[in-house]
């Protein structure tokens, strides 16, 4: 067995002596345990998850769905970029959700702004769907649809070739469709990219780089 166990371990004794796990000599990728947990992946606000090392190609059409839970009003949800300007990005800025797309001709943005007492940063689960169909883009949060006009109707393909960065991205990586550098704090689950009826579910435990991300559970109540 070469991988770690996704579990909580406590009260370990060796030769009747209890180990002190509060002040270990060294520690790596170990989070605290929670009294109540939920399915999902916990992002502690310091890092990111990197998926598809060889690069994800958005091209003309993609439908992105995920669920998120946070109490922070800022945070990167995900970004896929290229060395040029082509990119897509999802982020929370001032409590609004922004879906950016650049097919090469210029960035366009669909913005979801909660109305009235609705608050996306209330620590509850919210469902997000971001759709890019050639030059058209739309954003749906908890069933509420937002669409935006795109003046660049001749430009239809986002020719990305970089990994999918979720919850943030490294300081030396350029993201052409994200305005925030704040890492996401909270929980994400059920991340799916669908192209031409083919749905690809992303398991965060299979990310090739995880920093400040704990893929197997999120705290029932954030601490």
Secondary structure as UniProt FT lines:
FT   STRAND          13..14
FT   TURN            15..16
FT   STRAND          17..18
FT   STRAND          37..38
FT   STRAND          41..51
FT   TURN            53..54
FT   STRAND          61..69
FT   STRAND          75..81
FT   STRAND          87..93
FT   TURN            94..95
FT   STRAND          96..102
FT   STRAND          107..112
FT   TURN            116..117
FT   TURN            120..121
FT   STRAND          126..133
FT   TURN            134..135
FT   STRAND          136..141
FT   TURN            142..143
FT   STRAND          144..148
FT   TURN            153..154
FT   STRAND          164..166
FT   TURN            171..172
FT   TURN            176..177
FT   STRAND          185..195
FT   TURN            196..197
FT   STRAND          198..201
FT   HELIX           204..206
FT   STRAND          209..214
FT   TURN            215..216
FT   STRAND          218..219
//
